[in-house]
Amino acid sequence: MLRFFAAAFVALYHLAFYNRVGPEMQANPLMAHFNVYEGLTPFFNTGWIGVQIFFVISGFVIAYTAFGRTPGAFLESRVARLVPGVAVCATAIVPVMLLSGDGLGETIRAYLMSLAFWPTGPWVTETFWTLPIEVIFYATIFMLIRFRRIDKLEWLAIGIGSASALGWVAYWVTMAPGVPGVLHQLVSLGLIRVGRFLLLEHGCFFALGVLMWLIAVRGVTRLRVVMATLMFAAGTLQVVAEAYRAAAWANYEAAPLTAAAIWVVAMGALIVSIAANGPINRVLGAHARTIRTLGLITFPLYLLHQPFGTLITGTLLASGVAPGMALVAGLVAVMLLSYLVAEHTEPLARRGVMRGMTALAAVPIPAIFQPARTRTALR
């Protein structure tokens, strides 16, 4: 449920705020109609924080997924989770790009980069920027499983999270009066530009999720509690920094306290859901199917809301529909589309991807590419 609310918050951020201030969005003639949502700025200008919430949940879920899995099973589960949804959603977005005036060559390039999880884009929609970061995190966990070091997951999380935490401490320290501005620029470049793909920018969130799983399943230790607290503090530093950076980029008044409050409440909700799992299940068990459906539509909702929500809401606004009704209709339409993808289209694509992986696994590996020990055994 928390994932669903995070995705909905990101959607409202884009539709009710980003479409009005995003400079790259102004080429779309529909954007002028989104100025009617200026009054909603204080409510949704921190909606980007849904991404940080996703990363924490991802750390928790991946820790749960990794233990007891073979490398092949883990890889299959991650491919099944990402590739079909990305393929279906990216394909669905292509006609919207063409309708919005994007050139055919530009659209094809963005489509191929999206399918390839290319880290620097361009993508069919900007929300795809988080997917390469997820893949890098998955690849790191895969290497632990591959070399039979999954028992070191705790230390991997502590290492990645500590590096991220140090980076955010440095970010704030170099903003102090008297510190040369060039030093802060270098830290920002290393942390946010280059460090994004080394998990420095968001590593504290993944690490917090992993540590939460370890505490919940493997037990409470002083080290885990201390490190989880450190990751939470580092995440708070990142959230507050992002509030200022987003405000400077969009030229509006920053809301760091609002962002920090949402972050604290979300993490509190996650902790409660873990600690009180039994009682919550007894209360909500009758609604398990509905809650599961909300969870399933989160991924396509996150990927589809910006292009489709913008097209639908903008068209309704241009037709004279009341702003509130247009926004609700756009969100509901995207949720229904996400439901169709999650329940019908994506499962078909997943079966196709799994058949392809099975066929690929059956292809014999040439002896020259096999480990020396295996080649010796064959001889």
C-alpha positions as CSV (number, residue, x, y, z in Angstrom):
1,M,0.0,0.0,0.0
2,L,2.9,2.3,0.8
3,R,4.3,1.7,-2.7
4,F,1.0,2.6,-4.3
5,F,0.7,5.8,-2.3
6,A,4.3,6.7,-3.2
7,A,3.6,6.1,-6.9
8,A,0.4,8.2,-6.7
9,F,2.3,11.0,-5.0
10,V,4.9,11.0,-7.8
11,A,2.1,11.1,-10.4
12,L,0.5,14.1,-8.7
13,Y,3.9,15.8,-8.5
14,H,4.3,15.5,-12.3
15,L,0.7,16.3,-13.3
16,A,0.0,19.1,-10.8
17,F,3.4,20.7,-10.4
18,Y,6.2,19.4,-12.8
19,N,4.1,20.0,-15.9
20,R,3.8,23.6,-15.0
21,V,7.5,24.4,-14.2
22,G,9.6,21.8,-16.0
23,P,11.5,23.7,-18.7
24,E,11.7,20.7,-21.1
25,M,8.0,20.2,-20.9
26,Q,7.1,23.6,-22.3
27,A,7.6,22.4,-25.9
28,N,4.3,20.6,-25.5
29,P,1.4,22.9,-26.3
30,L,-0.8,21.2,-23.7
31,M,1.5,22.5,-20.9
32,A,0.1,26.0,-20.8
33,H,-3.2,24.5,-19.5
34,F,-1.5,23.1,-16.4
35,N,-1.0,26.6,-15.0
36,V,-4.4,26.2,-13.3
37,Y,-2.7,24.0,-10.7
38,E,-0.4,26.7,-9.4
39,G,-2.4,26.7,-6.1
40,L,-1.5,23.1,-5.5
41,T,2.2,23.7,-5.4
42,P,2.5,23.5,-1.6
43,F,0.8,20.1,-1.6
44,F,2.6,18.3,-4.4
45,N,6.0,20.0,-5.0
46,T,7.6,17.4,-2.8
47,G,6.0,14.4,-4.6
48,W,9.5,13.4,-5.9
49,I,10.1,11.8,-2.5
50,G,8.1,8.8,-3.6
51,V,11.3,7.7,-5.4
52,Q,13.3,7.6,-2.2
53,I,10.5,5.5,-0.6
54,F,10.6,3.1,-3.5
55,F,14.4,2.6,-3.0
56,V,14.0,1.7,0.6
57,I,11.2,-0.8,-0.1
58,S,13.4,-2.2,-3.0
59,G,16.3,-2.8,-0.5
60,F,13.9,-4.7,1.8
61,V,12.3,-6.8,-1.0
62,I,15.6,-7.6,-2.6
63,A,17.1,-8.8,0.7
64,Y,14.0,-11.1,1.0
65,T,14.4,-12.3,-2.6
66,A,18.2,-12.9,-2.5
67,F,18.5,-15.4,0.4
68,G,18.1,-19.0,-0.5
69,R,18.1,-18.3,-4.3
70,T,20.6,-19.7,-6.8
71,P,22.1,-17.1,-9.1
72,G,19.9,-18.3,-12.0
73,A,16.7,-18.1,-9.9
74,F,17.6,-14.6,-8.6
75,L,18.4,-13.4,-12.1
76,E,15.2,-14.9,-13.5
77,S,13.1,-13.2,-10.8
78,R,14.6,-9.8,-11.5
79,V,14.3,-10.1,-15.2
80,A,10.7,-11.2,-14.8
81,R,10.1,-8.3,-12.5
82,L,11.5,-5.5,-14.7
83,V,11.8,-6.5,-18.4
84,P,8.2,-7.3,-19.3
85,G,6.8,-4.2,-17.6
86,V,9.4,-2.0,-19.2
87,A,8.9,-3.5,-22.6
88,V,5.1,-3.1,-22.5
89,C,5.1,0.4,-21.0
90,A,7.8,1.8,-23.3
91,T,5.9,0.4,-26.3
92,A,2.7,1.9,-25.1
93,I,4.3,5.3,-24.7
94,V,5.7,5.5,-28.2
95,P,2.4,6.6,-29.9
96,V,2.0,9.3,-27.2
97,M,5.5,10.6,-28.0
98,L,4.6,10.8,-31.7
99,L,1.3,12.5,-30.9
100,S,3.2,15.1,-28.7
101,G,5.3,16.1,-31.7
102,D,8.5,14.1,-31.0
103,G,10.4,13.1,-34.2
104,L,10.4,9.5,-35.3
105,G,14.2,9.2,-35.0
106,E,14.2,10.8,-31.5
107,T,11.3,8.5,-30.5
108,I,13.1,5.3,-31.7
109,R,16.3,6.3,-30.0
110,A,14.5,6.9,-26.7
111,Y,12.6,3.7,-27.1
112,L,15.7,1.6,-27.6
113,M,17.5,3.3,-24.7
114,S,14.6,2.6,-22.5
115,L,14.5,-1.1,-23.4
116,A,18.3,-1.3,-22.8
117,F,18.0,0.4,-19.3
118,W,20.5,2.9,-20.6
119,P,21.8,4.9,-17.6
120,T,21.9,8.3,-19.2
121,G,18.9,8.2,-21.5
122,P,17.2,9.5,-23.4
123,W,14.1,7.6,-22.3
124,V,10.5,7.5,-23.4
125,T,9.6,9.3,-20.2
126,E,11.8,10.7,-17.5
127,T,10.6,8.3,-14.8
128,F,12.8,5.7,-16.4
129,W,15.9,7.3,-14.9
130,T,15.4,5.2,-11.7
131,L,15.5,1.8,-13.5
132,P,19.3,1.7,-14.3
133,I,20.0,2.5,-10.6
134,E,17.8,-0.4,-9.6
135,V,19.6,-2.6,-12.1
136,I,23.0,-1.6,-10.7
137,F,21.7,-2.6,-7.2
138,Y,20.4,-5.9,-8.5
139,A,23.7,-6.6,-10.2
140,T,25.6,-6.0,-7.0
141,I,23.4,-8.5,-5.1
142,F,23.6,-11.0,-8.0
143,M,27.4,-11.0,-7.7
144,L,27.2,-11.8,-4.0
145,I,25.0,-14.8,-4.8
146,R,27.1,-15.8,-7.8
147,F,30.2,-16.0,-5.6
148,R,28.4,-17.5,-2.7
149,R,28.9,-14.5,-0.4
150,I,25.2,-13.7,0.2
151,D,26.0,-14.1,3.9
152,K,28.0,-10.8,3.5
153,L,24.9,-8.9,2.4
154,E,24.8,-7.0,5.8
155,W,28.4,-5.8,5.3
156,L,27.7,-4.9,1.7
157,A,24.7,-2.8,2.8
158,I,26.8,-1.2,5.5
159,G,29.6,-0.4,3.0
160,I,27.3,1.1,0.3
161,G,25.2,3.0,2.9
162,S,28.2,4.4,4.8
163,A,29.8,5.6,1.6
164,S,26.5,7.3,0.7
165,A,26.2,8.8,4.2
166,L,29.7,10.2,4.1
167,G,28.9,11.7,0.7
168,W,25.9,13.5,2.0
169,V,27.7,14.7,5.1
170,A,30.4,16.1,2.8
171,Y,27.7,17.7,0.7
172,W,26.4,19.7,3.6
173,V,29.8,20.4,5.2
174,T,31.0,22.0,2.0
175,M,28.0,24.3,2.0
176,A,29.3,25.9,5.3
177,P,30.3,29.6,5.2
178,G,34.0,30.0,4.3
179,V,34.3,26.8,2.3
180,P,35.2,27.5,-1.3
181,G,32.3,27.0,-3.6
182,V,34.3,25.0,-6.0
183,L,34.7,22.3,-3.3
184,H,31.0,22.0,-3.0
185,Q,30.6,21.7,-6.8
186,L,33.1,18.9,-6.9
187,V,31.4,17.0,-4.1
188,S,28.0,17.5,-5.9
189,L,29.5,16.3,-9.2
190,G,31.0,13.2,-7.6
191,L,27.9,12.4,-5.5
192,I,25.0,13.2,-7.8
193,R,26.4,13.0,-11.3
194,V,29.0,10.3,-11.2
195,G,28.1,8.8,-7.9
196,R,24.5,8.1,-8.9
197,F,25.7,5.1,-10.8
198,L,28.0,4.0,-8.0
199,L,25.0,4.0,-5.6
200,L,26.5,6.9,-3.7
201,E,23.6,9.2,-4.2
202,H,20.9,6.7,-3.2
203,G,22.9,3.9,-1.5
204,C,21.7,4.9,2.0
205,F,18.1,4.2,1.0
206,F,18.8,0.7,-0.4
207,A,21.0,0.0,2.7
208,L,18.2,1.1,5.0
209,G,15.8,-1.3,3.4
210,V,18.3,-4.2,3.6
211,L,19.0,-3.5,7.3
212,M,15.2,-3.3,8.0
213,W,14.9,-6.8,6.5
214,L,17.8,-8.1,8.5
215,I,16.4,-6.7,11.8
216,A,12.9,-8.1,11.0
217,V,14.0,-11.6,9.9
218,R,17.5,-12.2,11.3
219,G,17.0,-10.4,14.6
220,V,18.0,-7.2,16.3
221,T,21.7,-6.4,16.9
222,R,23.3,-3.3,18.1
223,L,25.2,-2.9,14.8
224,R,22.1,-3.2,12.7
225,V,20.1,-0.7,14.8
226,V,23.0,1.8,14.8
227,M,23.6,1.4,11.0
228,A,19.9,1.6,10.2
229,T,19.7,4.8,12.2
230,L,22.7,6.2,10.4
231,M,21.1,5.3,7.0
232,F,17.9,7.0,8.1
233,A,19.8,10.1,9.0
234,A,21.7,10.1,5.7
235,G,18.4,9.6,3.9
236,T,17.1,12.7,5.7
237,L,20.1,14.7,4.6
238,Q,19.5,13.6,1.0
239,V,15.7,14.4,1.2
240,V,16.4,17.9,2.6
241,A,19.1,18.6,0.0
242,E,16.8,17.4,-2.8
243,A,14.1,19.8,-1.5
244,Y,16.5,22.7,-1.9
245,R,17.8,21.5,-5.3
246,A,14.4,21.0,-6.7
247,A,13.2,24.4,-5.5
248,A,16.3,26.1,-7.1
249,W,15.7,24.2,-10.4
250,A,12.0,25.1,-10.6
251,N,12.4,28.6,-9.0
252,Y,10.0,28.2,-6.1
253,E,10.3,28.4,-2.4
254,A,11.9,25.3,-0.9
255,A,9.9,23.1,1.5
256,P,12.6,21.1,3.3
257,L,10.5,20.6,6.5
258,T,7.5,19.2,4.5
259,A,9.8,16.8,2.6
260,A,11.5,15.7,5.8
261,A,8.1,15.2,7.5
262,I,6.8,13.0,4.7
263,W,10.0,11.0,4.8
264,V,9.7,10.4,8.5
265,V,6.0,9.4,8.3
266,A,6.7,7.0,5.4
267,M,9.5,5.3,7.2
268,G,7.4,5.1,10.3
269,A,4.6,3.5,8.3
270,L,7.1,1.0,6.9
271,I,8.5,0.1,10.4
272,V,5.0,-0.3,11.8
273,S,3.9,-2.5,8.8
274,I,6.9,-4.8,9.5
275,A,6.7,-4.8,13.3
276,A,2.9,-5.3,13.4
277,N,2.7,-7.6,10.4
278,G,0.5,-10.2,12.1
279,P,-2.2,-7.8,13.5
280,I,-2.3,-5.8,10.3
281,N,-2.9,-9.0,8.3
282,R,-5.7,-10.0,10.6
283,V,-7.4,-6.6,10.1
284,L,-6.8,-6.3,6.3
285,G,-6.8,-10.0,5.4
286,A,-10.2,-9.7,3.9
287,H,-8.9,-7.1,1.5
288,A,-5.7,-8.9,0.5
289,R,-6.7,-9.3,-3.1
290,T,-7.4,-5.6,-3.5
291,I,-4.2,-4.6,-1.8
292,R,-2.2,-7.0,-3.9
293,T,-3.8,-5.4,-7.0
294,L,-2.7,-2.0,-5.8
295,G,0.8,-3.3,-5.4
296,L,0.8,-4.9,-8.9
297,I,-0.3,-1.7,-10.7
298,T,2.4,0.4,-8.9
299,F,5.1,-0.3,-11.5
300,P,3.1,0.5,-14.6
301,L,1.5,3.4,-12.8
302,Y,5.0,4.8,-12.1
303,L,6.1,4.4,-15.7
304,L,2.9,5.4,-17.5
305,H,1.5,8.3,-15.5
306,Q,3.5,11.1,-17.0
307,P,2.9,10.7,-20.7
308,F,-0.6,9.4,-20.5
309,G,-1.7,11.5,-17.5
310,T,-0.4,14.6,-19.2
311,L,-2.1,13.8,-22.5
312,I,-5.5,13.0,-20.9
313,T,-5.5,15.7,-18.2
314,G,-4.2,18.3,-20.7
315,T,-6.8,17.4,-23.3
316,L,-9.6,17.7,-20.8
317,L,-8.3,21.1,-19.6
318,A,-8.1,22.3,-23.1
319,S,-11.7,21.2,-23.6
320,G,-12.9,23.3,-20.7
321,V,-13.3,20.6,-18.1
322,A,-12.9,21.8,-14.5
323,P,-9.3,21.5,-13.2
324,G,-10.1,19.3,-10.3
325,M,-12.2,16.9,-12.4
326,A,-9.5,16.8,-15.2
327,L,-6.8,15.9,-12.7
328,V,-8.9,13.2,-11.1
329,A,-9.9,11.8,-14.5
330,G,-6.3,11.7,-15.7
331,L,-5.2,9.8,-12.6
332,V,-8.1,7.4,-12.7
333,A,-7.5,6.7,-16.4
334,V,-3.8,6.0,-15.9
335,M,-4.7,3.7,-12.9
336,L,-7.1,1.8,-15.1
337,L,-4.5,1.5,-17.9
338,S,-2.0,0.3,-15.3
339,Y,-4.4,-2.3,-14.1
340,L,-4.8,-3.6,-17.6
341,V,-1.1,-3.8,-18.1
342,A,-0.5,-5.5,-14.7
343,E,-3.3,-8.0,-14.9
344,H,-3.3,-8.8,-18.6
345,T,-0.6,-7.4,-20.9
346,E,2.4,-7.8,-18.6
347,P,1.8,-11.5,-17.7
348,L,1.7,-12.3,-21.5
349,A,5.0,-10.5,-22.0
350,R,6.5,-12.2,-18.9
351,R,5.7,-15.6,-20.3
352,G,7.4,-14.7,-23.6
353,V,10.5,-13.4,-21.8
354,M,10.6,-16.5,-19.6
355,R,10.4,-18.8,-22.6
356,G,13.2,-16.9,-24.2
357,M,15.4,-17.2,-21.1
358,T,14.6,-21.0,-21.0
359,A,15.6,-21.4,-24.6
360,L,18.8,-19.3,-24.0
361,A,19.7,-21.4,-21.0
362,A,19.5,-24.6,-23.1
363,V,22.1,-23.3,-25.6
364,P,25.4,-25.2,-25.0
365,I,28.3,-23.0,-23.8
366,P,31.4,-23.5,-26.0
367,A,34.2,-25.1,-24.1
368,I,36.5,-22.2,-24.6
369,F,34.1,-20.0,-22.5
370,Q,33.7,-22.5,-19.7
371,P,35.8,-22.3,-16.5
372,A,39.2,-24.1,-16.7
373,R,38.1,-26.6,-14.0
374,T,35.0,-27.5,-16.1
375,R,37.1,-28.0,-19.3
376,T,39.5,-30.3,-17.4
377,A,36.6,-32.4,-16.1
378,L,35.2,-32.7,-19.7
379,R,38.5,-33.9,-21.0
